[in-house]
Amino acid sequence: MFAEDGLVPGGGLCPPETLVIDHGRAFTSAHVIGVCTRLGMSIQPAQPKKPTDKPTVERFFRTLREGLIQHLPAYKGPDVHSRGQAVEDAAFFFIHEVEEIVREWITEV
């Protein structure tokens, strides 16, 4: 938790000066744009189909997928060829359970 009072872009732990986003609706929403504006952050859209615009987060996603997610039951893979058999019959997780699993994995690994 933090208060907006006295925040300077680039100062302290947050907020950053710039937020690099892909073109997902969640990131281009009026809410995200409004929050960034209020905190004095600029928004820089990444180029479509160019993961090198945001390499750190893309590498984290790969590490998360290869180190944890692919080992969970009912993992469907990044494409049709990576899917196991009868994944629909395997266990599934609610979003809060996945969040807890990911947080635990991050702290342990």
N, C-alpha and C positions, 0 to 999 in steps of 0.2 A: 504494500500500500504506500502511496506517496501523495502528497498534495501538490497542486499545480503552482502554488505560491512560490515565487523565487526560482522557478526552474529556468535554466538557460540552456538552449539547444547545444548539445555536445558536452555539457557540464554534468558532472556526477554520473550516476549509473544510468539515468534515463532523463529525458528522452533523447534518442539520437537525433542528429541533424537531418538525416535523410532516411526515408523508408523506401526500399526497393521492392516493388510489388510485381506480381505477374498479372495477368488480365482476368483473374477470377472475379466473379461478382462480389464476393465477400470483401475483397480488397479495394474495389472501385466503388463501394457503396458510399452514400452520403454520410453515413455515421463515421466511417474510417476517415474520410476526407475532412469532416468536421473536427474530429479529435486531433488529427495532425495539424490542422490549421490553428486550433486553439493552443496546441503545445508548441507552435512555431516550427514544425517539422515540414520539410518539403517532401513531395512524393515523386519518385522516379520510376516510371514504368519500365520493366525489363522488356527486351525485345522478344517477340513471340518465337517459340521453338529455339531459344538460345539459353540453355542452362548456365553457360559461362558468365552470364550477367549477375548471377547470384550463386557463386560456387560453394560458399560455406554452407548454406542451407541445403543445397542439393547434395553435397557430400554427407551431411548429417542424415538426410533422408535415406541415402544408400546404406550408410552404416546401420541405421535403425532397422531397415528392411532385412539386410543380410545377417545382422547379429541377433535380432529378436523376432520381428514380425513373421518372417518366413517359417519360423519354428512353432508358431501358434497353430492350434487346430483350426481347420477350415480356411487356411490361407489360400487365397485364390491366385496369387502371383501378379506380376506386373503386366502379364499378357496371357492369352488363352493357352499358349503352349506350356506355361509354367504351372498350370493348375493341377492339383491332385485329382484323384478319382472320388466321386461322390462327396464333394466338399459341402454340399447342401445338408448332408446328413450328419456332419461333424458338429462339434460344439460351436457356439457363437458367444460373443461378448457384447455387453451393453457398452456405450461410449465411456461411462464413468469407470467401468472395469478396465477397459483398454488404457485409459489415462493412468490408472493406478499401476498397471503392469509396466507401462513405459516409464513412469516416474521411478519405480523401484529398480528397473533395469539401468536407468541412467545413474542412479546413486551407487549401484553395485558394480557396474561395469565401467 
